[in-house]
């Protein structure tokens, strides 16, 4: 193995780039979780090799950046696809494809730089690496607007049993423990196998088995309640952005209504995806009142995504909104998206960048304004005062930020999205896995309507009860769930649990370091 790792350039740049690149196959839709063991263990071996060869300490940083660049390049390439739908943005594709992964790779470069000088083949180093890596995952997911995409924990999305622990500790904590597990083979990259390493590996294997058994038991125990006389129906039209932009709005509405298949005597909440009205703002949709009143009854409510604006004095604020409507197109509730996509929905440093002709990628020149609060929406008496919590598009990716406060107890979380921006890529698959994790963390049903993405009704165990696969058009229907008063530990305390586990990791790392020093 040593002969294979003699070339400094390969050690610092080529091998880590390859390890970061293959790591993306551990995520949805590939789900080759075993690649984590290969990628993380060999990454630690490369860090150790740099230390042993007495390379300059900055090589730790370069190595981490190389690993991160491979990971984020192949994991987030789908972002650049959103720029192909408008000729005015095509010149920005190299920026999205190269510079965004370069920026994100800095987080992993700093991780490798911090831990590099402590590299050694013992559990102390693995715990230190896992702790620092997880802290920077959390920072990546929260600083500026945050981009918590493809945290290591998401490589378990294929196994409902394995992810039930999310209801207790959350995604960031599960990432921390997973990184430790995936790094263990590194301890065996040496001629002499120490008994303590064998015992450690056995301990973590037993922990993995117990976690699976806990999840298996939890899934079998849960019994959910439903309102038999109220339905929730998720609709996906499976239309490309070009079809949205070129077709008449009336034709689009008729297509959605056809897929909705409304039955006038059945109380139903219809969930349409984000961005249904491409030309009309919320204030202008009353012109379609006759179409809605003809096909929907007073027993029907419709949720959909639409652009909205509010004028105050000389200012106009534009919003990406989710609205609740009745069959007369009366506006019953409005939620303005709180977490906006940089460049997609707002232009950072707009006062400067707009002067050189830049604008947000989505429709309209002005940036959207963020909404202030995400409040529960309470349906009327005829719908048994059901409580729903609205999320638009990638707001579903933020672990611990779904609810404004721990007292929010919705019967149903609703997530509408427009995944047509990302074409036939891995993006929509990964987006869907985030909805699964939020359902388990918060212990709630999630109804997700994603045009050209994956639409589903997901139970609190993260299991899709009904699903419309990617590029599948139509609708799915289920009885309206009722909140069953089983708030998860994570829904009560959020990422405070992550900080507690980080503290325990740091304490254990210091104890092991002191023990190692006294040997």
C-alpha positions in Angstrom: 0.0 0.0 0.0 2.9 2.3 0.9 4.4 2.0 -2.6 1.1 3.0 -4.1 1.2 6.3 -2.1 4.6 7.8 -2.9 3.7 10.6 -5.3 2.9 13.8 -3.3 0.6 15.3 -6.0 -1.5 12.1 -6.1 -1.6 11.9 -2.3 -2.7 15.5 -1.8 -4.9 16.1 -4.9 -5.8 13.1 -7.0 -6.6 10.3 -4.5 -8.7 12.6 -2.2 -10.6 14.0 -5.2 -11.4 10.4 -6.2 -12.6 9.5 -2.7 -14.8 12.5 -2.5 -16.3 11.7 -5.9 -17.2 8.1 -5.2 -18.8 9.2 -1.9 -21.7 10.7 -3.7 -22.8 7.1 -4.8 -23.6 6.4 -1.1 -26.5 8.8 -1.4 -29.9 8.5 -3.1 -30.6 7.3 -5.7 -27.6 5.0 -5.7 -27.6 4.2 -1.9 -24.3 2.4 -1.9 -23.7 3.0 1.8 -20.7 0.7 2.0 -18.7 3.3 0.0 -18.6 5.4 3.1 -16.3 2.9 4.8 -13.9 3.0 1.9 -14.0 6.8 1.4 -13.6 7.9 5.0 -11.1 5.3 6.0 -8.8 6.0 3.1 -9.2 9.7 3.6 -7.9 9.3 7.2 -5.0 7.2 5.9 -4.0 9.9 3.4 -4.0 12.5 6.3 -1.8 10.2 8.3 0.5 9.7 5.3 1.0 13.5 5.0 2.0 13.6 8.6 4.4 10.7 8.3 6.1 12.2 5.2 6.4 15.5 7.0 4.8 17.5 4.2 4.0 21.1 4.9 0.9 21.5 7.1 -1.0 23.4 4.4 -1.1 20.1 2.5 -3.7 18.9 5.0 -5.9 21.8 3.9 -5.3 21.1 0.2 -6.1 17.4 0.7 -9.4 18.3 2.5 -10.3 20.7 -0.3 -9.6 18.1 -2.9 -11.8 15.6 -1.2 -14.6 18.3 -0.8 -14.3 19.4 -4.3 -14.9 15.9 -5.7 -17.8 15.4 -3.3 -19.5 18.7 -4.0 -18.8 18.7 -7.7 -20.5 15.4 -8.3 -23.1 15.9 -5.6 -24.3 19.3 -6.6 -23.7 19.5 -10.3 -27.5 19.6 -10.7 -27.5 23.2 -9.5 -26.0 24.3 -12.8 -28.9 22.6 -14.7 -31.3 25.3 -13.4 -29.2 27.8 -15.4 -29.9 26.0 -18.7 -33.5 27.1 -19.0 -32.7 30.7 -19.8 -30.1 31.8 -22.3 -29.4 34.9 -20.1 -27.9 32.7 -17.4 -25.9 30.1 -19.4 -22.7 32.0 -19.0 -23.1 31.4 -15.2 -23.0 27.6 -15.6 -19.2 27.4 -15.0 -19.6 29.4 -11.8 -22.3 27.1 -10.5 -20.5 24.0 -11.6 -17.0 24.9 -10.4 -17.0 27.8 -7.9 -19.8 26.7 -5.7 -18.1 23.3 -5.1 -14.8 25.1 -4.6 -16.3 27.3 -1.9 -18.0 24.4 -0.1 -14.8 22.4 -0.2 -13.2 25.0 2.0 -15.2 23.6 5.0 -13.6 20.2 4.5 -10.2 21.8 3.9 -10.3 23.4 7.3 -11.4 20.1 8.9 -8.3 18.3 7.5 -6.1 21.2 8.5 -7.3 21.2 12.1 -7.0 17.4 12.6 -4.0 16.7 10.4 -1.2 17.2 13.0 -3.1 14.8 15.4 -3.2 12.0 12.9 -2.6 8.5 14.4 -4.1 5.1 14.1 -6.2 5.1 17.2 -9.7 5.8 18.3 -8.7 9.3 19.7 -8.0 10.5 16.1 -11.2 9.0 14.7 -13.3 10.7 17.4 -11.5 14.0 16.8 -12.0 13.8 13.1 -15.7 12.9 13.5 -16.2 15.8 15.9 -14.6 18.4 13.8 -16.1 17.1 10.6 -19.6 17.2 12.1 -19.1 20.7 13.5 -18.3 22.0 10.1 -21.2 20.1 8.6 -23.4 22.1 11.0 -21.7 25.3 10.1 -22.1 24.6 6.4 -25.8 24.1 7.0 -26.3 27.3 9.0 -23.9 30.1 8.2 -25.1 32.7 5.7 -28.3 31.1 4.4 -27.0 27.6 5.0 -26.8 24.7 2.6 -27.2 21.4 4.6 -27.3 19.3 1.5 -26.1 15.7 1.6 -25.1 15.4 5.2 -23.4 12.0 5.8 -26.5 10.8 7.7 -28.5 10.9 4.4 -26.6 7.8 3.1 -29.0 5.7 5.3 -32.2 7.0 3.6 -32.9 3.6 2.0 -33.3 1.9 5.4 -36.3 3.1 7.5 -35.2 1.0 10.4 -31.8 2.6 10.6 -33.1 6.2 10.6 -35.7 5.9 13.4 -33.0 7.2 15.8 -33.5 10.6 14.1 -36.6 11.1 16.2 -34.3 11.1 19.2 -31.1 12.7 18.2 -31.7 14.3 14.7 -29.7 14.3 11.5 -26.6 16.2 12.6 -26.1 13.8 15.5 -26.7 10.8 13.4 -24.1 12.1 10.9 -21.6 12.4 13.8 -22.1 8.8 14.9 -22.1 7.5 11.3 -18.8 9.2 10.5 -17.3 7.5 13.5 -18.6 4.1 12.3 -17.5 4.7 8.7 -13.9 5.6 9.8 -13.3 2.4 11.9 -11.7 0.4 9.1 -8.8 2.9 9.2 -7.7 1.3 12.5 -6.9 -1.9 10.6 -4.7 -0.3 7.9 -1.6 -1.6 9.7 0.4 -4.8 10.0 -0.3 -5.4 13.7 -4.0 -5.7 14.7 -4.6 -4.5 18.2 -7.2 -6.2 20.3 -8.6 -2.9 21.5 -9.4 -2.0 17.9 -11.1 -5.3 17.4 -13.2 -4.8 20.5 -14.0 -1.3 19.4 -15.2 -2.5 16.0 -17.3 -5.2 17.6 -18.8 -2.6 20.0 -19.9 -0.3 17.1 -21.2 -3.3 15.1 -23.4 -4.2 18.1 -24.5 -0.5 18.3 -25.5 -0.6 14.7 -27.5 -3.8 15.2 -29.2 -2.3 18.3 -30.1 0.8 16.3 -31.6 -1.3 13.6 -33.6 -3.4 16.1 -34.8 -0.2 17.8 -36.0 1.1 14.5 -37.7 -2.2 13.6 -39.5 -2.1 16.9 -40.6 1.5 16.6 -42.0 1.0 13.1 -44.1 -2.0 14.3 -45.4 -0.2 17.4 -46.7 3.0 15.9 -50.4 3.2 15.2 -51.6 6.3 13.4 -55.0 7.9 13.4 -56.9 9.2 10.4 -60.1 11.0 9.6 -62.1 8.6 7.5 -64.3 11.3 5.9 -61.6 13.7 5.0 -59.1 13.1 2.2 -55.8 14.7 1.2 -54.8 14.4 -2.4 -51.4 15.2 -3.9 -51.1 16.1 -7.6 -48.1 16.2 -9.9 -48.6 17.4 -13.5 -45.1 16.4 -14.6 -44.6 19.4 -16.8 -41.3 20.9 -18.0 -40.5 24.5 -17.3 -40.8 25.1 -21.1 -44.3 23.7 -21.0 -45.2 26.0 -18.1 -43.9 29.0 -19.9 -45.3 28.3 -23.4 -48.7 26.9 -22.5 -51.7 29.0 -21.7 -52.5 29.2 -18.0 -56.1 28.0 -18.6 -54.8 24.9 -20.3 -52.4 24.2 -17.4 -55.2 24.6 -14.9 -57.5 22.3 -16.9 -54.6 19.7 -16.9 -54.2 20.0 -13.1 -57.9 19.7 -12.5 -58.1 16.6 -14.7 -55.4 15.0 -12.6 -57.1 16.2 -9.4 -60.3 14.3 -10.2 -62.4 16.2 -7.7 -65.4 14.4 -6.3 -67.9 17.0 -5.1 -69.3 15.1 -2.1 -66.0 14.1 -0.6 -64.1 16.6 1.7 -60.7 16.9 0.1 -57.6 19.0 0.5 -55.9 19.2 -2.9 -52.1 19.9 -2.9 -50.7 21.3 -6.1 -47.0 22.0 -6.6 -45.0 25.2 -6.4 -45.2 27.8 -9.2 -48.4 26.7 -10.9 -49.3 30.2 -12.1 -46.4 31.3 -14.2 -48.0 34.5 -15.5 -50.5 35.6 -12.8 -49.7 36.9 -9.3 -52.0 36.0 -6.4 -54.0 39.3 -6.8 -54.9 38.4 -10.3 -56.2 34.8 -10.1 -59.8 35.7 -9.4 -60.3 35.7 -13.1 -60.2 31.9 -12.9 -63.1 31.8 -10.4 -65.5 30.2 -12.8 -63.2 27.4 -13.7 -62.6 26.5 -10.0 -66.3 26.9 -8.9 -67.3 24.6 -11.8 -65.0 21.7 -10.9 -64.6 22.1 -7.2 -67.3 22.2 -4.5 -67.6 23.9 -1.1 -66.2 20.7 0.4 -62.9 21.2 -1.3 -59.8 23.2 -0.4 -56.8 23.8 -2.7 -53.2 24.5 -1.8 -50.8 25.7 -4.4 -47.7 27.8 -5.0 -47.8 31.3 -6.5 -45.9 34.6 -6.6 -47.3 37.3 -4.5 -46.5 41.0 -3.7 -47.3 43.5 -1.0 -47.1 47.2 -1.6 -46.1 49.4 1.4 -45.6 53.1 0.8 -43.1 53.4 -2.1 -41.8 49.8 -1.7 -43.1 46.6 -3.2 -42.1 43.3 -1.6 -42.3 40.2 -3.7 -42.8 36.7 -2.1 -42.8 33.1 -3.2 -46.0 32.0 -1.5 -48.1 29.0 -0.6 -51.8 29.8 -0.5 -54.9 28.0 0.7 -58.0 28.6 -1.4 -61.6 27.5 -1.5 -63.6 26.7 -4.7 -64.5 30.4 -5.0 -60.8 31.3 -5.1 -61.2 33.1 -1.8 -57.8 33.4 0.0 -58.0 31.6 3.3 -54.3 31.6 4.3 -51.0 32.7 2.9 -47.5 31.6 3.8 -44.5 33.5 2.4 -41.4 31.4 2.0 -39.0 32.1 4.9 -35.7 30.5 3.6 -34.9 31.7 0.1 -32.5 30.2 -2.4 -29.5 32.5 -3.0 -29.4 33.6 -6.7 -32.4 31.4 -7.4 -34.9 33.5 -5.5 -32.8 36.5 -4.3 -29.7 38.2 -5.5 -27.1 38.6 -2.8 -25.6 42.2 -2.8 -28.4 43.1 -5.2 -27.7 46.8 -5.1 -24.2 46.1 -6.6 -24.8 43.0 -8.8 -28.0 44.3 -10.4 -26.0 47.2 -11.9 -24.1 44.7 -14.0 -27.2 43.1 -15.3 -27.5 40.2 -12.8 -30.9 39.0 -11.5 -32.4 36.1 -9.7 -32.9 32.9 -11.8 -36.6 32.6 -11.2 -39.3 34.7 -12.9 -39.2 38.5 -12.4 -36.4 40.9 -12.0 -36.8 41.8 -8.3 -35.5 39.5 -5.6 -38.1 37.8 -3.4 -38.3 39.0 0.2 -38.2 36.4 3.0 -41.3 35.8 5.0 -41.0 36.4 8.8 -42.9 33.5 10.4 -44.0 30.0 9.6 -47.2 29.6 11.4 -49.7 26.7 11.5 -52.6 27.0 9.1 -55.8 25.9 10.8 -58.5 24.5 8.4 -62.2 25.3 9.1 -64.7 23.4 11.1 -65.8 21.3 8.2 -62.3 19.9 8.1 -62.3 19.3 11.8 -60.0 22.2 12.4 -57.1 20.2 11.0 -53.7 21.9 11.4 -51.1 22.0 8.6 -47.6 23.4 8.5 -46.4 24.8 5.2 -43.0 24.4 3.6 -41.9 25.6 0.2 -39.3 23.7 -1.9 -35.9 23.3 -0.2 -37.2 24.6 3.2 -37.6 20.9 3.9 -33.8 20.4 4.0 -33.3 22.3 7.3 -33.0 19.9 10.2 -34.3 21.5 13.4 -35.8 24.5 11.6 -39.2 23.2 10.5 -41.2 24.6 13.5 -41.0 28.1 14.9 -41.5 26.6 18.3 -41.9 23.2 20.0 -45.6 23.8 20.6 -46.4 23.6 16.9 -48.1 20.2 16.5 -49.5 19.9 13.0 -51.6 17.0 11.7 -49.7 17.3 8.4 -46.6 19.1 7.1 -47.1 20.2 3.5 -44.1 20.6 1.2 -44.7 22.0 -2.3 -41.8 22.1 -4.8 -40.8 22.7 -8.4 -38.1 20.1 -9.2 -38.3 20.7 -13.0 -35.4 23.1 -12.6 -33.0 20.2 -12.1 -34.0 18.0 -15.0 -33.2 14.3 -15.1 -30.5 14.5 -12.4 -29.9 13.2 -8.9 -31.2 16.4 -7.4 -34.9 15.5 -7.1 -34.0 12.1 -5.6 -31.9 13.7 -2.9 -34.5 16.4 -2.3 -37.1 13.7 -1.6 -34.8 12.0 0.9 -34.7 15.2 3.0 -38.5 15.1 3.3 -38.2 11.5 4.7 -35.8 12.7 7.4 -37.9 15.6 8.5 -41.0 13.3 8.9 -39.0 11.0 11.2 -37.3 13.9 13.1 -40.6 15.7 13.8 -42.8 12.6 14.1 -45.3 14.0 11.5 -47.0 13.0 8.3 -45.6 14.9 5.3 -47.5 15.5 2.0 -45.1 16.5 -0.8 -46.2 17.7 -4.2 -43.2 18.1 -6.5 -43.6 18.8 -10.2 -41.2 16.5 -12.1 -39.8 15.3 -8.7 -41.0 12.7 -6.3 -44.4 13.3 -4.8 -45.6 11.3 -1.8 -47.5 11.0 1.4 -44.9 10.0 4.0 -45.7 8.7 7.5 -43.8 9.7 10.7 -41.6 6.6 10.3 -40.3 8.0 7.0 -42.2 5.4 5.0 -44.0 6.6 1.8 -47.6 5.4 2.2 -48.3 6.4 -1.5 -45.9 7.8 -4.0 -45.6 9.3 -7.5 -42.2 8.5 -8.8 -40.0 11.0 -10.7 -41.5 12.0 -14.0 -44.8 10.3 -13.2 -47.9 12.4 -13.6 -51.2 12.0 -11.7 -52.5 12.0 -8.2 -52.3 10.1 -4.9 -55.0 10.1 -2.2 -55.0 9.2 1.5 -57.1 9.7 4.5 -56.2 12.9 6.4 -53.9 12.0 9.3 -54.6 13.2 12.9 -51.8 14.3 15.2 -51.4 11.4 17.6 -49.7 13.4 20.5 -46.3 11.7 20.3 -43.9 14.6 20.0 -40.4 13.2 19.4 -37.5 14.1 21.6 -35.9 15.9 18.7 -39.1 17.9 17.9 -38.9 19.3 21.5 -35.2 20.1 21.8 -34.0 20.3 18.2 -30.2 20.6 17.6 -29.6 21.2 21.3 -29.2 17.5 21.3 -26.5 17.7 18.7 -24.5 20.2 20.9 -24.9 17.8 23.8 -23.5 14.9 21.9 -20.7 17.0 20.5 -19.8 18.0 24.1 -19.7 14.3 25.0 -17.5 13.5 22.0 -15.1 16.3 23.0 -15.0 15.1 26.6 -14.3 11.5 25.5 -11.7 12.7 23.0 -9.8 14.6 25.7 -10.0 11.6 28.0 -8.5 9.3 25.4 -5.9 11.8 24.5 -4.8 12.0 28.1 -4.9 8.2 28.4 -2.7 8.0 25.2 -0.2 10.5 26.7 0.2 8.4 29.8 0.8 5.1 28.0 
